[in-house]
Amino acid sequence: MCNIIGCVVFCASLASAMQIKKPKSCISCHEDTYKRGGNLPYVHSSFANKDCEKCHIKPEGTGSGSAWSVRNRPEVISRSDYLLEHIIFLRGLDKDAVYDIDIISRDMSGGQTTTKLKDVVLSQVRNIKTGDRTPPVISGVKSGPVTKGIFLTAVIEWDTDEPTTGFVEYGFAAEYGNRTAIDGALSRHHEASLSGLEQGKVYDYRILAEDISENRSVSTNLVLDTATIVSEAPSPDRSVTKWEVKQKPTVKRAEVFVLGSDLGLHVATAKAADVTVEYTKIRDFSTKDRESLSVSRKDDGLSKKERLHKPGFRTRKELCIDLCYECHPPAVLGVSHPVGISPKDGRKIPKDMPTLEGSVITCVTCHWGHGSNLRYLARGKPDKAICDSCHSDYAR
């Protein structure tokens, strides 16, 4: 079921946190949890560092109501995946407040560039969905070599003329029947791995893309022949030249837009970079809003548990999927079992492999969050044994 190699993930939803600066406050209530995980041979790095808040608590500024929005220090959002394009949403902003935004781009050599956007007002920014009825254009489709690992796999690459999400449907004839995980990162360049292939077969596949305005495109039917395979995929060249070390990443685009009630940032760099966004509200509330806020702060109506864990716990999807991808992006992770989907054909998932409501598979389905006796924090022996937990009928 799952290609375990290179997949080290995440956090179960037991521990809770206050602040990174005060880790003992978490352990004082969750000492048993920490002892159980801390004594295992393989431990998640955030758990080992007692950095509970990183995984379990919403970032400051994402709670409900204006009580979390007024602050003098900047809010920070980080995207640790190295991409040519990033779409980042700032949520919970006051639509008529004025914000300064710093976008910090870092490439793999350590070069850094800061782009400053001044006096941004949400209510004055263009709504990207207004009048957009043009579907994205799919081009540059390439199929990589068919490689032999635990499964037979092949990588499909394609480009779009605007940032999109996408996935590949594949199988035999027009029915397809299989689909890759959705590449949820809005980008112009995409990769998807077709897994569980059989040697000597001819597969049909097509690419589906959707832009931020929900305009969709479907490619023509394409063909992949698995007659020739290689033992392993070529490793990408990640070496850094002296010339690269001296260069800062060039920011080709840094634009703002509105989608719903959120402020979006579209950042494009000349070479792959990760992005950190720092944003600060520089204009305060009105007097009436401030008086209302000061009253609410005297008695916020929260329970002791809610006050200890301000601004609140992350959702289970954030905890078990989204945060995994922040540290282990698909581009680095490689071939892995799809997440965010439910099993087909009534297939049952063992009770000791947790899922979200509706039997939705997550990273935590196959990996422990805090620690494990097995490599990769695996819940079962990290070979075909863990796959057989759900796929005992898989053809060998």
ZAZALO-630562 format. One record per residue (C-alpha): residue number from 1; x, y, z. Coordinates in steps of 0.05 Angstrom, whole numbers. Each point is the difference from the previous one (the first is absolute). Example, Ala and Ser with C-alpha at 12.3 -4.5 7.8 and 13.67 -1.06 7.14 Angstrom:
# residues 2
<tortor 1	px 246	py -90	pz 156>
<tortor 2	px 27	py 69	pz -13>
# end
This chain:
# residues 396
<tortor 1	px 0	py 0	pz 0>
<tortor 2	px 53	py 50	pz 16>
<tortor 3	px 70	py 15	pz -25>
<tortor 4	px 32	py 14	pz 67>
<tortor 5	px 69	py 21	pz -24>
<tortor 6	px 15	py 73	pz 15>
<tortor 7	px -67	py 12	pz 33>
<tortor 8	px 10	py 24	pz 71>
<tortor 9	px -63	py 31	pz 28>
<tortor 10	px -35	py 30	pz 53>
<tortor 11	px -40	py 7	pz 61>
<tortor 12	px -57	py -38	pz 34>
<tortor 13	px -53	py 44	pz 31>
<tortor 14	px 11	py -13	pz 74>
<tortor 15	px 50	py 52	pz 25>
<tortor 16	px -20	py 73	pz 6>
<tortor 17	px 42	py 62	pz 9>
<tortor 18	px 6	py 72	pz 23>
<tortor 19	px 64	py 31	pz -26>
<tortor 20	px 66	py -25	pz -27>
<tortor 21	px 36	py 41	pz 52>
<tortor 22	px -35	py -39	pz 56>
<tortor 23	px 3	py -74	pz -19>
<tortor 24	px -6	py -22	pz 72>
<tortor 25	px -71	py 26	pz 1>
<tortor 26	px -20	py -53	pz -51>
<tortor 27	px 37	py -56	pz 36>
<tortor 28	px -30	py 18	pz 67>
<tortor 29	px -68	py -24	pz -27>
<tortor 30	px 24	py -51	pz -50>
<tortor 31	px 59	py -32	pz 34>
<tortor 32	px -23	py -71	pz -15>
<tortor 33	px -5	py 15	pz -74>
<tortor 34	px 70	py 29	pz -1>
<tortor 35	px 30	py -58	pz 38>
<tortor 36	px -32	py -51	pz -47>
<tortor 37	px 26	py 34	pz -62>
<tortor 38	px 66	py 24	pz 27>
<tortor 39	px 24	py -70	pz 18>
<tortor 40	px -9	py -27	pz -71>
<tortor 41	px 60	py -10	pz -46>
<tortor 42	px -29	py 44	pz -56>
<tortor 43	px -30	py 66	pz 22>
<tortor 44	px -31	py 57	pz -40>
<tortor 45	px 47	py 60	pz 3>
<tortor 46	px -53	py 50	pz 24>
<tortor 47	px -21	py -48	pz 55>
<tortor 48	px 73	py -12	pz 21>
<tortor 49	px 10	py 75	pz 4>
<tortor 50	px -64	py 9	pz 41>
<tortor 51	px -25	py 46	pz -55>
<tortor 52	px -72	py -21	pz 10>
<tortor 53	px -30	py 65	pz -25>
<tortor 54	px 31	py -7	pz -69>
<tortor 55	px -47	py -57	pz -19>
<tortor 56	px -60	py 6	pz 47>
<tortor 57	px -16	py 74	pz 9>
<tortor 58	px -26	py 48	pz -52>
<tortor 59	px 49	py 57	pz -16>
<tortor 60	px -14	py 66	pz 34>
<tortor 61	px -49	py 42	pz -40>
<tortor 62	px -43	py -58	pz -26>
<tortor 63	px -50	py -3	pz 57>
<tortor 64	px -71	py 26	pz -8>
<tortor 65	px -19	py 71	pz 17>
<tortor 66	px 41	py 65	pz 1>
<tortor 67	px 33	py -17	pz 67>
<tortor 68	px 55	py -36	pz -38>
<tortor 69	px 9	py 52	pz -55>
<tortor 70	px 27	py 60	pz 39>
<tortor 71	px 74	py -6	pz 12>
<tortor 72	px 63	py 41	pz -14>
<tortor 73	px 47	py -58	pz -18>
<tortor 74	px -5	py -33	pz -69>
<tortor 75	px -37	py -64	pz -14>
<tortor 76	px 43	py -53	pz -34>
<tortor 77	px -19	py -54	pz -51>
<tortor 78	px 54	py -46	pz -26>
<tortor 79	px -1	py -47	pz -61>
<tortor 80	px 60	py -46	pz 4>
<tortor 81	px -8	py -32	pz -69>
<tortor 82	px 48	py 22	pz -54>
<tortor 83	px -44	py 21	pz -59>
<tortor 84	px 3	py 51	pz -57>
<tortor 85	px -69	py 26	pz 20>
<tortor 86	px -38	py 6	pz 65>
<tortor 87	px -72	py 19	pz 14>
<tortor 88	px -9	py 19	pz 73>
<tortor 89	px -64	py 23	pz 33>
<tortor 90	px -3	py 49	pz 59>
<tortor 91	px -65	py -15	pz 38>
<tortor 92	px -38	py 38	pz 52>
<tortor 93	px 23	py 69	pz -22>
<tortor 94	px -42	py 62	pz 13>
<tortor 95	px -26	py 21	pz -68>
<tortor 96	px 9	py 75	pz 12>
<tortor 97	px 66	py -3	pz 39>
<tortor 98	px 67	py 18	pz -30>
<tortor 99	px 55	py -53	pz -2>
<tortor 100	px 74	py -1	pz -16>
<tortor 101	px 23	py -66	pz -30>
<tortor 102	px 72	py -27	pz -5>
<tortor 103	px 11	py -60	pz -46>
<tortor 104	px 67	py -35	pz 14>
<tortor 105	px 23	py -49	pz -54>
<tortor 106	px 58	py -48	pz 14>
<tortor 107	px 30	py -47	pz -51>
<tortor 108	px 35	py -66	pz 15>
<tortor 109	px 69	py 33	pz 2>
<tortor 110	px -22	py 46	pz 56>
<tortor 111	px -8	py 63	pz -42>
<tortor 112	px -56	py 45	pz 25>
<tortor 113	px -42	py 57	pz -29>
<tortor 114	px -52	py 42	pz 35>
<tortor 115	px -58	py 31	pz -39>
<tortor 116	px -40	py 54	pz 36>
<tortor 117	px -73	py 15	pz -14>
<tortor 118	px -23	py 64	pz 36>
<tortor 119	px -69	py 25	pz 20>
<tortor 120	px -40	py -60	pz -24>
<tortor 121	px -76	py 6	pz 14>
<tortor 122	px -41	py -63	pz -10>
<tortor 123	px -63	py 37	pz -22>
<tortor 124	px 39	py 36	pz -55>
<tortor 125	px 32	py -62	pz -31>
<tortor 126	px -28	py -32	pz -63>
<tortor 127	px -44	py -61	pz 9>
<tortor 128	px 34	py -52	pz -44>
<tortor 129	px -65	py -37	pz -16>
<tortor 130	px -35	py 60	pz -30>
<tortor 131	px -10	py -12	pz -74>
<tortor 132	px 49	py -58	pz -5>
<tortor 133	px -32	py -54	pz -44>
<tortor 134	px 63	py -22	pz -38>
<tortor 135	px 23	py -72	pz 14>
<tortor 136	px 74	py -13	pz 8>
<tortor 137	px 41	py -27	pz -59>
<tortor 138	px 37	py -65	pz 11>
<tortor 139	px 66	py -8	pz -37>
<tortor 140	px 70	py -30	pz 3>
<tortor 141	px -23	py -70	pz 21>
<tortor 142	px 57	py -49	pz 11>
<tortor 143	px 2	py -70	pz 29>
<tortor 144	px 62	py -21	pz 37>
<tortor 145	px 33	py -69	pz 0>
<tortor 146	px -39	py -58	pz 29>
<tortor 147	px 38	py -18	pz 64>
<tortor 148	px 1	py -62	pz 43>
<tortor 149	px -3	py 8	pz 76>
<tortor 150	px -50	py -30	pz 48>
<tortor 151	px -49	py 14	pz -56>
<tortor 152	px 7	py 15	pz -74>
<tortor 153	px -8	py 75	pz -7>
<tortor 154	px 6	py 56	pz -52>
<tortor 155	px 1	py 76	pz 8>
<tortor 156	px -43	py 45	pz -45>
<tortor 157	px 19	py 73	pz -6>
<tortor 158	px -40	py 57	pz -31>
<tortor 159	px -6	py 76	pz -2>
<tortor 160	px -59	py 48	pz 2>
<tortor 161	px -4	py 72	pz -22>
<tortor 162	px -22	py 23	pz 69>
<tortor 163	px 5	py -28	pz 71>
<tortor 164	px -44	py -61	pz 7>
<tortor 165	px -11	py -62	pz 41>
<tortor 166	px -5	py -67	pz -36>
<tortor 167	px 3	py -75	pz -2>
<tortor 168	px 6	py -58	pz -50>
<tortor 169	px -52	py -53	pz -15>
<tortor 170	px 29	py -65	pz -28>
<tortor 171	px -18	py -71	pz -17>
<tortor 172	px -23	py -41	pz -59>
<tortor 173	px -43	py 30	pz -56>
<tortor 174	px -48	py 57	pz 15>
<tortor 175	px -21	py -25	pz 69>
<tortor 176	px 68	py 18	pz 31>
<tortor 177	px -19	py -23	pz 70>
<tortor 178	px 61	py 27	pz 37>
<tortor 179	px 20	py 70	pz 21>
<tortor 180	px 60	py 33	pz 31>
<tortor 181	px -3	py 43	pz 62>
<tortor 182	px -22	py 71	pz -15>
<tortor 183	px 59	py 47	pz -5>
<tortor 184	px -31	py 53	pz 45>
<tortor 185	px 56	py 51	pz -9>
<tortor 186	px -22	py 53	pz -51>
<tortor 187	px 57	py 0	pz -50>
<tortor 188	px 16	py 3	pz -75>
<tortor 189	px 44	py -63	pz 1>
<tortor 190	px -26	py -66	pz 27>
<tortor 191	px 23	py -71	pz 12>
<tortor 192	px -42	py -62	pz 17>
<tortor 193	px 22	py -72	pz 12>
<tortor 194	px -39	py -57	pz -29>
<tortor 195	px 9	py -59	pz 47>
<tortor 196	px -20	py -74	pz 1>
<tortor 197	px 15	py -8	pz -74>
<tortor 198	px 11	py -67	pz -35>
<tortor 199	px 57	py -13	pz -46>
<tortor 200	px -14	py -10	pz -74>
<tortor 201	px -66	py 37	pz 1>
<tortor 202	px -24	py 61	pz -38>
<tortor 203	px -36	py 50	pz 45>
<tortor 204	px -46	py 57	pz -20>
<tortor 205	px 4	py 64	pz 41>
<tortor 206	px -25	py 71	pz 0>
<tortor 207	px 16	py 62	pz 40>
<tortor 208	px -52	py 43	pz 36>
<tortor 209	px 16	py 71	pz 22>
<tortor 210	px -40	py 53	pz 38>
<tortor 211	px 19	py 73	pz 11>
<tortor 212	px -15	py 42	pz 60>
<tortor 213	px -66	py 23	pz -30>
<tortor 214	px -23	py -73	pz -7>
<tortor 215	px 7	py 0	pz -76>
<tortor 216	px 19	py -71	pz -21>
<tortor 217	px 37	py -32	pz -58>
<tortor 218	px 9	py -72	pz -21>
<tortor 219	px 55	py -23	pz -47>
<tortor 220	px -9	py -47	pz -58>
<tortor 221	px 11	py -74	pz 12>
<tortor 222	px 74	py -18	pz 5>
<tortor 223	px 36	py -67	pz 1>
<tortor 224	px 55	py -29	pz 45>
<tortor 225	px 35	py -65	pz -20>
<tortor 226	px 32	py -39	pz 58>
<tortor 227	px 38	py -50	pz -44>
<tortor 228	px 67	py 30	pz 20>
<tortor 229	px 18	py 13	pz 73>
<tortor 230	px 62	py 23	pz 37>
<tortor 231	px 22	py -25	pz 68>
<tortor 232	px -5	py 68	pz 34>
<tortor 233	px -15	py 72	pz -18>
<tortor 234	px 58	py 47	pz -13>
<tortor 235	px 16	py 44	pz 60>
<tortor 236	px -9	py 75	pz -11>
<tortor 237	px 63	py 42	pz 3>
<tortor 238	px -7	py 41	pz 63>
<tortor 239	px 72	py 24	pz 2>
<tortor 240	px 11	py 75	pz 9>
<tortor 241	px 52	py 34	pz -44>
<tortor 242	px 44	py 58	pz 24>
<tortor 243	px -37	py 45	pz -49>
<tortor 244	px -67	py -19	pz 32>
<tortor 245	px 25	py 15	pz 70>
<tortor 246	px 14	py 72	pz -19>
<tortor 247	px -69	py 12	pz -30>
<tortor 248	px -64	py 22	pz 33>
<tortor 249	px -65	py -29	pz -27>
<tortor 250	px -32	py 47	pz -51>
<tortor 251	px -73	py 15	pz 15>
<tortor 252	px -37	py 1	pz -67>
<tortor 253	px -69	py 13	pz 28>
<tortor 254	px -29	py 22	pz 67>
<tortor 255	px -74	py 15	pz -7>
<tortor 256	px -60	py 4	pz 46>
<tortor 257	px -71	py -21	pz -14>
<tortor 258	px -64	py -16	pz 38>
<tortor 259	px -35	py -67	pz 1>
<tortor 260	px -63	py 0	pz 42>
<tortor 261	px 19	py 35	pz 65>
<tortor 262	px 75	py -18	pz -5>
<tortor 263	px 58	py 39	pz -26>
<tortor 264	px 42	py -41	pz -48>
<tortor 265	px 73	py 9	pz -18>
<tortor 266	px 28	py -27	pz -66>
<tortor 267	px 76	py -4	pz 4>
<tortor 268	px 44	py -24	pz -58>
<tortor 269	px 76	py -5	pz 2>
<tortor 270	px 51	py -14	pz -55>
<tortor 271	px 24	py -63	pz 37>
<tortor 272	px -32	py -45	pz 51>
<tortor 273	px -7	py 33	pz 68>
<tortor 274	px -38	py -6	pz 65>
<tortor 275	px -40	py 60	pz 24>
<tortor 276	px -14	py 33	pz 67>
<tortor 277	px -52	py 55	pz 5>
<tortor 278	px -1	py 50	pz 57>
<tortor 279	px -60	py 47	pz 3>
<tortor 280	px -16	py 55	pz 49>
<tortor 281	px -62	py 42	pz 9>
<tortor 282	px 22	py 72	pz 3>
<tortor 283	px -67	py 35	pz 8>
<tortor 284	px -39	py -13	pz 64>
<tortor 285	px -73	py -13	pz 13>
<tortor 286	px -50	py 57	pz 9>
<tortor 287	px -13	py 25	pz 71>
<tortor 288	px -66	py -38	pz 2>
<tortor 289	px 34	py -66	pz -20>
<tortor 290	px 55	py 11	pz 51>
<tortor 291	px -49	py 11	pz 57>
<tortor 292	px -37	py -63	pz -19>
<tortor 293	px 65	py -38	pz -3>
<tortor 294	px 24	py 23	pz 68>
<tortor 295	px -65	py -24	pz 31>
<tortor 296	px 6	py -69	pz -33>
<tortor 297	px 72	py -8	pz 25>
<tortor 298	px -22	py 9	pz 73>
<tortor 299	px -45	py -61	pz -5>
<tortor 300	px 8	py -36	pz -66>
<tortor 301	px -50	py -54	pz 20>
<tortor 302	px 51	py -55	pz -13>
<tortor 303	px 10	py -62	pz 43>
<tortor 304	px 67	py -11	pz 34>
<tortor 305	px 19	py -52	pz -53>
<tortor 306	px -17	py 49	pz -56>
<tortor 307	px 41	py 56	pz 31>
<tortor 308	px 60	py -48	pz 9>
<tortor 309	px -2	py -18	pz -74>
<tortor 310	px -14	py 67	pz -33>
<tortor 311	px -15	py 11	pz -56>
<tortor 312	px -24	py -72	pz -4>
<tortor 313	px 17	py -69	pz -27>
<tortor 314	px 13	py -13	pz -73>
<tortor 315	px -51	py -41	pz -37>
<tortor 316	px 14	py -75	pz -9>
<tortor 317	px 12	py 10	pz -74>
<tortor 318	px 51	py 55	pz 14>
<tortor 319	px 32	py -44	pz 53>
<tortor 320	px 2	py -65	pz -40>
<tortor 321	px 11	py 24	pz -72>
<tortor 322	px 14	py 74	pz -12>
<tortor 323	px 55	py 8	pz 52>
<tortor 324	px 34	py -64	pz -24>
<tortor 325	px 7	py 30	pz -69>
<tortor 326	px 29	py 65	pz 27>
<tortor 327	px 62	py -39	pz 25>
<tortor 328	px -5	py -57	pz -51>
<tortor 329	px -24	py 31	pz -66>
<tortor 330	px -20	py -49	pz -55>
<tortor 331	px 57	py 25	pz -44>
<tortor 332	px 51	py -23	pz 51>
<tortor 333	px -40	py -59	pz 28>
<tortor 334	px -5	py -37	pz -66>
<tortor 335	px -48	py -57	pz -13>
<tortor 336	px -47	py -9	pz 59>
<tortor 337	px -70	py -26	pz 14>
<tortor 338	px -54	py 51	pz -16>
<tortor 339	px -32	py 34	pz 60>
<tortor 340	px -65	py 39	pz 7>
<tortor 341	px -38	py -56	pz -34>
<tortor 342	px -46	py -57	pz 22>
<tortor 343	px 12	py -73	pz -20>
<tortor 344	px -34	py -26	pz -62>
<tortor 345	px -43	py -62	pz -8>
<tortor 346	px -19	py -4	pz 73>
<tortor 347	px 72	py -17	pz 21>
<tortor 348	px 6	py 0	pz 76>
<tortor 349	px 56	py 35	pz 37>
<tortor 350	px 22	py -34	pz 65>
<tortor 351	px -24	py 34	pz 64>
<tortor 352	px 72	py 10	pz 23>
<tortor 353	px 13	py 44	pz -61>
<tortor 354	px -39	py 64	pz 15>
<tortor 355	px -37	py 40	pz -53>
<tortor 356	px -42	py 63	pz -2>
<tortor 357	px -76	py -2	pz -2>
<tortor 358	px -23	py -38	pz -61>
<tortor 359	px 62	py -45	pz 1>
<tortor 360	px 43	py 55	pz -31>
<tortor 361	px 72	py -23	pz -1>
<tortor 362	px 54	py 47	pz 29>
<tortor 363	px 74	py -3	pz 13>
<tortor 364	px -15	py -22	pz 71>
<tortor 365	px -37	py -61	pz -27>
<tortor 366	px 68	py -33	pz -13>
<tortor 367	px 46	py 41	pz 45>
<tortor 368	px 1	py 15	pz 75>
<tortor 369	px 1	py 73	pz 18>
<tortor 370	px 46	py 1	pz 60>
<tortor 371	px 45	py -61	pz -4>
<tortor 372	px 5	py -72	pz -22>
<tortor 373	px 41	py -64	pz 8>
<tortor 374	px 8	py -1	pz -75>
<tortor 375	px 35	py 44	pz -51>
<tortor 376	px -38	py 57	pz -33>
<tortor 377	px -47	py -1	pz 62>
<tortor 378	px -37	py -56	pz -36>
<tortor 379	px -59	py -35	pz 33>
<tortor 380	px 21	py -65	pz -32>
<tortor 381	px 63	py -30	pz -29>
<tortor 382	px 21	py 49	pz -54>
<tortor 383	px -3	py -47	pz -58>
<tortor 384	px -57	py -35	pz -36>
<tortor 385	px -27	py -25	pz 67>
<tortor 386	px -30	py 67	pz 16>
<tortor 387	px -29	py 4	pz -71>
<tortor 388	px -32	py -69	pz 10>
<tortor 389	px -38	py 28	pz 60>
<tortor 390	px -50	py 29	pz -50>
<tortor 391	px 23	py -32	pz -66>
<tortor 392	px 7	py -74	pz 16>
<tortor 393	px -30	py -15	pz -68>
<tortor 394	px 54	py 40	pz -36>
<tortor 395	px 26	py -40	pz -59>
<tortor 396	px 72	py -22	pz 10>
# end
